[in-house]
């Protein structure tokens, strides 16, 4: 199967400069690149879609290049921005690029330059002076053409600086430089990059000749079933760096996606054949209340990002609340389990009825008494039926006491 056929079935493909020609070119080994913006010291979950596409292309026998925006990151891509982005410091961009390079090395095989490379585009631009830039690059760009691009048009009313206006020139220059240095014939990116991608292709053909064998294509921007941008949690972006976003948080993000999103995300991230994924989803929909599809999706994602051991540990943590068994979990694990729960930090012993009210598990002591006497309350998995129970620090596990009411409602006492 042509790799484009597989990507199309997975619902990823968006635009092509020339689909027929791209399909023909991909029948033989090509060098293909995608850029990554070092606007933070870690890539986000949304960037991982582009990484998986690089992996798929590499597995299909193509050479891939991941380009770090060490130069373009000094300016900032205007795509999708409502206002001018504040410049990052030179040292900050450098540190971000170095950190992202280490991340990309986990996912892309760079053991042989014929398989894959990671390049910083600062190396393309750092020695080019302003006159060379204007003569060798700027002269190929018509202002009217640049103004017609959506990435610029969308910013004209709010205002766009010459610096951001020039971003597409630098990206275009990257494509031409890679074309000449590595015979890189293709560039791809997200759908919001289409203006930059086509500008780069037009520039390359003006400079190298209209018969230059080069093409661009893009992938759809992924949203969830509610139209929300993929990879965004209630607290903001989900990062690939486990120190910035824990594997468990990513695991829980996918455990909570809708049934309709399970298949979409499995198509994107699961490298197994589509027929096998369809079977997984079919089995899931026979008993969606068991959330087996979400469990498989979360396992696939965390395994891909952080390894199978991390995925197994996340699965154990996730089942702790369901099975009411917290043994074997470290304090750091228990801390992660508290996310999204009501947490109070008592300074002294606390009667069970007072605790339930303070934890918002009961609206009054009277209601709390009913919950306890009816056997609806558990403390770290142990049923509590005595309304005179006094909760002490000794009852906590690694400083945490999970209080459960009914089948699903949890809150936490943290010592």
C-alpha positions as CSV (number, residue, x, y, z in Angstrom):
1,X,0.0,0.0,0.0
2,X,1.3,3.5,-0.9
3,X,1.9,5.3,2.4
4,X,-0.5,8.1,1.3
5,X,-3.3,5.6,1.0
6,X,-2.7,4.5,4.6
7,X,-2.5,8.1,5.8
8,X,-5.7,9.0,3.9
9,X,-7.6,6.0,5.5
10,X,-6.4,7.3,8.9
11,X,-8.1,10.7,8.2
12,X,-4.9,12.7,8.3
13,X,-4.3,14.1,4.8
14,X,-5.3,17.6,3.9
15,X,-3.7,19.5,1.0
16,X,-1.3,18.7,-1.8
17,X,0.7,20.8,-4.2
18,X,0.2,18.0,-6.7
19,X,-1.2,14.8,-5.3
20,X,-0.6,12.6,-8.3
21,X,3.1,13.7,-8.5
22,X,3.6,13.2,-4.8
23,X,2.2,9.7,-5.0
24,X,4.5,8.9,-7.9
25,X,7.6,10.4,-6.1
26,X,6.8,8.4,-2.9
27,X,7.2,5.1,-4.9
28,X,10.9,5.7,-4.6
29,X,13.1,6.9,-1.7
30,X,12.6,10.7,-1.0
31,X,14.1,13.1,1.5
32,X,11.2,14.8,3.4
33,X,11.3,17.4,6.1
34,X,9.1,18.9,8.7
35,X,9.8,21.9,11.0
36,X,9.5,22.2,14.8
37,X,9.2,25.6,16.6
38,X,11.3,25.9,19.7
39,X,8.9,28.3,21.4
40,X,9.0,26.2,24.6
41,X,11.6,23.8,26.1
42,X,9.4,20.8,25.2
43,X,7.2,19.8,22.2
44,X,3.5,19.3,22.9
45,X,1.2,16.4,22.3
46,X,-0.1,18.1,19.1
47,X,3.5,18.1,17.7
48,X,3.6,14.3,18.3
49,X,1.3,13.9,15.3
50,X,4.0,15.3,13.0
51,X,6.6,13.1,14.7
52,X,4.5,10.0,14.1
53,X,4.2,10.9,10.4
54,X,8.0,11.2,10.2
55,X,8.2,7.8,11.8
56,X,5.8,6.4,9.3
57,X,7.7,7.9,6.4
58,X,11.0,6.6,7.7
59,X,9.5,3.1,8.2
60,X,8.4,3.3,4.5
61,X,12.0,3.7,3.5
62,X,12.3,7.5,3.1
63,X,14.9,9.7,4.6
64,X,13.4,12.2,7.0
65,X,14.7,15.5,8.3
66,X,13.4,17.3,11.5
67,X,14.2,21.0,11.3
68,X,14.6,22.9,14.6
69,X,13.6,26.5,14.2
70,X,16.6,28.0,15.9
71,X,16.5,30.9,13.5
72,X,12.7,31.2,12.8
73,X,12.0,30.8,16.5
74,X,13.8,34.1,17.0
75,X,10.9,35.7,15.1
76,X,7.9,33.6,15.7
77,X,5.4,32.1,13.2
78,X,2.4,34.4,12.7
79,X,0.2,31.4,11.8
80,X,-2.8,31.2,14.1
81,X,-1.7,34.1,16.3
82,X,-4.0,37.0,17.0
83,X,-1.3,39.4,18.0
84,X,2.5,39.8,17.8
85,X,4.4,37.2,19.8
86,X,6.9,38.5,22.2
87,X,10.5,37.6,21.1
88,X,12.3,35.0,23.2
89,X,15.8,35.7,24.2
90,X,18.6,34.2,22.0
91,X,19.8,32.0,24.8
92,X,16.3,30.8,25.6
93,X,15.7,29.8,22.0
94,X,19.0,28.0,21.9
95,X,18.2,26.1,25.1
96,X,14.7,25.2,23.8
97,X,16.1,23.9,20.5
98,X,18.7,21.8,22.3
99,X,16.0,20.3,24.6
100,X,13.7,19.5,21.7
101,X,16.5,18.0,19.7
102,X,17.0,15.5,22.6
103,X,13.2,14.7,22.5
104,X,13.2,14.1,18.7
105,X,16.2,11.8,19.0
106,X,14.0,9.5,21.1
107,X,11.5,9.1,18.2
108,X,13.5,9.5,15.0
109,X,16.3,7.1,13.9
110,X,19.3,9.3,13.2
111,X,21.9,6.5,13.5
112,X,22.5,6.8,9.7
113,X,22.1,10.1,7.9
114,X,20.6,8.2,5.0
115,X,17.7,7.4,7.4
116,X,17.2,10.6,9.3
117,X,18.6,13.8,10.5
118,X,17.8,16.6,13.0
119,X,19.0,20.0,11.8
120,X,18.9,23.5,13.3
121,X,18.0,26.1,10.8
122,X,20.1,28.6,12.7
123,X,23.0,27.0,10.8
124,X,21.3,28.0,7.6
125,X,21.0,31.7,8.5
126,X,23.5,32.8,11.1
127,X,26.2,33.8,8.6
128,X,23.9,35.5,6.0
129,X,24.2,39.3,6.1
130,X,21.3,41.6,5.4
131,X,22.3,42.5,1.8
132,X,22.7,38.8,0.9
133,X,19.3,38.1,2.5
134,X,17.6,40.9,0.4
135,X,19.4,40.1,-2.8
136,X,19.3,36.3,-2.7
137,X,16.0,35.8,-1.0
138,X,13.9,38.9,-0.7
139,X,13.9,39.7,-4.5
140,X,11.9,36.6,-5.2
141,X,8.9,37.6,-3.1
142,X,6.2,40.0,-4.3
143,X,4.5,42.0,-1.6
144,X,1.1,41.4,-3.1
145,X,1.7,37.6,-3.1
146,X,2.7,37.6,0.5
147,X,-0.3,39.8,1.5
148,X,-2.6,37.3,-0.1
149,X,-1.6,34.5,2.2
150,X,-4.1,33.7,4.9
151,X,-1.3,33.7,7.6
152,X,-0.7,37.4,6.8
153,X,-4.3,38.5,5.9
154,X,-5.6,37.3,9.2
155,X,-3.2,39.6,11.0
156,X,-3.4,42.8,9.0
157,X,-6.1,44.3,11.1
158,X,-4.4,43.6,14.4
159,X,-1.0,44.5,12.9
160,X,2.0,42.4,11.8
161,X,5.6,43.5,12.1
162,X,8.1,43.3,9.2
163,X,9.9,40.6,11.3
164,X,6.9,38.3,11.4
165,X,6.0,39.2,7.8
166,X,9.4,37.9,6.9
167,X,8.9,34.5,8.6
168,X,7.7,32.8,5.4
169,X,10.9,34.0,3.6
170,X,13.1,32.2,6.1
171,X,11.0,29.0,5.9
172,X,11.1,29.2,2.1
173,X,14.9,29.6,2.2
174,X,15.1,26.5,4.4
175,X,13.4,24.4,1.8
176,X,15.8,25.6,-1.0
177,X,18.9,25.1,1.2
178,X,17.8,21.6,2.1
179,X,16.9,20.9,-1.5
180,X,20.4,21.8,-2.6
181,X,22.4,20.3,0.3
182,X,20.5,17.1,0.8
183,X,18.2,16.8,-2.3
184,X,15.2,17.2,0.1
185,X,12.3,17.1,-2.3
186,X,9.3,17.4,0.0
187,X,8.1,19.4,3.0
188,X,5.0,18.8,5.1
189,X,3.3,20.5,8.0
190,X,-0.1,21.0,9.7
191,X,-3.0,22.6,7.8
192,X,-2.3,26.0,9.4
193,X,1.1,25.9,7.6
194,X,-0.3,25.6,4.1
195,X,0.5,29.3,3.3
196,X,4.1,28.9,4.4
197,X,4.5,25.5,2.6
198,X,3.2,26.8,-0.8
199,X,5.3,30.0,-0.5
200,X,8.4,27.8,0.1
201,X,7.6,25.7,-3.0
202,X,7.0,28.7,-5.2
203,X,10.3,30.3,-4.1
204,X,12.2,27.1,-4.7
205,X,10.8,26.8,-8.2
206,X,11.6,30.4,-9.0
207,X,15.2,30.0,-7.9
208,X,15.9,26.4,-9.1
209,X,13.6,26.4,-12.2
210,X,10.0,25.4,-12.7
211,X,10.9,21.8,-13.5
212,X,12.5,21.3,-10.0
213,X,11.3,18.1,-8.6
214,X,9.8,19.3,-5.3
215,X,6.4,19.2,-3.7
216,X,4.6,20.0,-0.4
217,X,1.6,18.5,1.4
218,X,-0.2,19.1,4.7
219,X,-2.1,17.3,7.4
220,X,-5.4,18.1,9.0
221,X,-5.5,20.0,12.3
222,X,-6.9,17.5,14.8
223,X,-9.8,18.4,17.1
224,X,-11.9,16.4,19.5
225,X,-15.6,15.6,19.1
226,X,-16.4,19.0,20.7
227,X,-14.2,20.9,18.2
228,X,-11.5,21.6,20.8
229,X,-7.9,21.6,19.7
230,X,-6.3,18.3,20.2
231,X,-3.7,18.0,23.0
232,X,-5.1,20.8,25.2
233,X,-6.2,20.0,28.7
234,X,-8.2,22.2,31.1
235,X,-4.9,23.4,32.5
236,X,-3.3,24.1,29.2
237,X,-0.9,22.2,26.9
238,X,0.2,18.7,27.4
239,X,4.0,18.4,26.9
240,X,6.1,15.5,25.9
241,X,8.6,16.2,28.7
242,X,7.6,14.0,31.6
243,X,8.8,16.6,34.0
244,X,6.4,19.1,32.6
245,X,3.4,16.8,32.0
246,X,3.5,13.4,33.8
247,X,2.8,10.2,31.8
248,X,-0.2,9.6,34.1
249,X,-1.8,13.0,33.1
250,X,-1.4,12.1,29.4
251,X,-2.8,8.6,30.2
252,X,-5.8,10.1,32.0
253,X,-6.3,12.6,29.1
254,X,-6.9,9.7,26.7
255,X,-8.9,7.7,29.3
256,X,-11.4,10.5,29.3
257,X,-11.9,11.0,25.5
258,X,-15.3,10.3,24.0
259,X,-16.0,7.0,22.3
260,X,-16.2,8.8,18.9
261,X,-12.6,10.1,19.5
262,X,-11.2,6.7,20.4
263,X,-11.2,5.4,16.8
264,X,-9.9,8.8,15.4
265,X,-6.9,8.8,17.8
266,X,-6.1,5.1,17.3
267,X,-5.9,5.7,13.6
268,X,-3.5,8.5,14.2
269,X,-1.2,7.1,16.8
270,X,-1.5,3.3,16.6
271,X,0.9,1.8,14.0
272,X,-1.0,-1.4,13.7
273,X,-3.0,-2.1,10.5
274,X,-6.3,-0.3,10.2
275,X,-8.2,-3.6,10.0
276,X,-6.8,-4.6,13.4
277,X,-7.7,-1.1,14.9
278,X,-11.2,-1.5,13.5
279,X,-11.5,-4.8,15.4
280,X,-10.3,-3.2,18.6
281,X,-12.9,-0.5,18.2
282,X,-15.7,-2.9,17.3
283,X,-15.0,-4.9,20.5
284,X,-14.9,-1.6,22.5
285,X,-18.3,-0.5,21.2
286,X,-19.9,-3.8,22.3
287,X,-19.4,-2.7,25.9
288,X,-18.4,1.0,25.8
289,X,-19.1,1.3,29.5
290,X,-15.9,-0.7,30.2
291,X,-13.9,1.9,28.4
292,X,-11.6,-0.8,26.9
293,X,-11.0,1.4,23.8
294,X,-9.8,4.3,26.0
295,X,-7.6,2.0,28.0
296,X,-6.0,0.7,24.8
297,X,-5.6,4.2,23.3
298,X,-4.0,5.5,26.6
299,X,-1.6,2.5,26.6
300,X,-0.6,3.0,23.0
301,X,0.1,6.7,23.5
302,X,2.1,6.5,26.7
303,X,4.0,3.5,25.4
304,X,4.9,5.5,22.3
305,X,6.0,8.5,24.3
306,X,7.6,7.1,27.4
307,X,7.9,3.3,27.0
308,X,5.9,0.3,28.0
309,X,7.0,0.3,31.6
310,X,5.6,3.8,32.0
311,X,2.3,2.8,30.4
312,X,2.0,-0.3,32.7
313,X,2.6,2.0,35.7
314,X,0.0,4.4,34.6
315,X,-2.5,1.6,34.1
316,X,-1.8,0.5,37.7
317,X,-2.3,4.0,39.0
318,X,-5.5,4.4,37.0
319,X,-6.9,1.2,38.3
320,X,-6.0,2.1,41.9
321,X,-9.1,4.4,42.3
322,X,-11.3,1.9,40.5
323,X,-10.1,-1.1,42.5
324,X,-9.6,0.9,45.7
325,X,-6.2,-0.5,46.2
326,X,-3.4,2.0,46.7
327,X,-0.7,-0.4,47.9
328,X,2.6,-0.3,46.0
329,X,2.2,3.3,44.9
330,X,4.8,5.9,45.8
331,X,4.0,9.3,47.3
332,X,4.6,10.9,43.9
333,X,2.1,8.5,42.3
334,X,-0.5,9.3,45.0
335,X,0.0,13.0,44.4
336,X,-0.8,12.6,40.8
337,X,-3.9,10.7,41.6
338,X,-5.2,13.8,43.5
339,X,-5.4,15.9,40.4
340,X,-8.9,17.2,39.8
341,X,-10.0,16.0,43.3
342,X,-10.9,18.1,46.3
343,X,-7.9,18.1,48.6
344,X,-7.6,19.5,52.1
345,X,-4.6,19.4,54.4
346,X,-5.7,18.9,58.0
347,X,-3.5,20.1,60.8
348,X,-5.1,17.8,63.4
349,X,-7.2,14.7,63.8
350,X,-10.6,15.1,62.1
351,X,-13.9,13.5,62.9
352,X,-15.3,11.6,59.9
353,X,-18.5,13.7,59.7
354,X,-16.5,17.0,59.7
355,X,-14.1,15.5,57.1
356,X,-16.9,14.6,54.7
357,X,-18.4,18.1,54.9
358,X,-15.0,19.8,54.4
359,X,-14.2,17.5,51.5
360,X,-17.6,18.4,49.9
361,X,-18.6,14.8,50.0
362,X,-21.6,15.8,52.1
363,X,-23.6,19.0,52.3
364,X,-24.1,18.7,56.1
365,X,-23.2,16.5,59.1
366,X,-26.7,15.0,58.9
367,X,-26.1,13.9,55.3
368,X,-22.6,12.7,56.2
369,X,-24.1,10.6,59.0
370,X,-26.4,9.0,56.6
371,X,-23.6,8.2,54.1
372,X,-21.5,6.6,56.9
373,X,-24.3,4.5,58.4
374,X,-25.5,3.3,54.9
375,X,-21.9,2.0,54.1
376,X,-21.3,4.5,51.3
377,X,-17.9,5.8,52.7
378,X,-14.5,4.2,52.3
379,X,-11.1,5.3,53.6
380,X,-8.3,4.1,51.3
381,X,-10.5,1.3,50.2
382,X,-11.7,0.2,53.7
383,X,-15.4,0.7,54.4
384,X,-16.2,3.1,57.3
385,X,-19.6,2.6,59.1
386,X,-18.8,4.2,62.5
387,X,-20.0,7.8,62.7
388,X,-17.6,8.3,65.7
389,X,-14.5,7.5,63.6
390,X,-11.7,10.0,63.9
391,X,-9.3,10.3,61.0
392,X,-5.6,10.5,62.0
393,X,-2.4,10.9,60.1
394,X,-1.5,7.3,61.0
395,X,-4.4,6.1,58.8
396,X,-2.9,7.7,55.7
397,X,-0.7,5.9,53.1
398,X,2.4,7.9,52.3
399,X,0.6,10.9,53.7
400,X,-2.5,10.5,51.6
401,X,-6.0,9.3,52.6
402,X,-8.4,8.8,49.7
403,X,-12.0,9.2,50.9
404,X,-14.6,7.7,48.6
405,X,-18.4,8.2,48.6
406,X,-20.5,5.8,46.6
407,X,-19.2,4.3,43.4
408,X,-17.1,7.2,41.9
409,X,-16.8,10.3,44.1
410,X,-13.4,10.8,45.6
411,X,-11.7,13.5,47.7
412,X,-8.4,13.5,49.6
413,X,-6.9,14.3,53.0
414,X,-3.2,15.2,52.5
415,X,-0.8,15.2,55.4
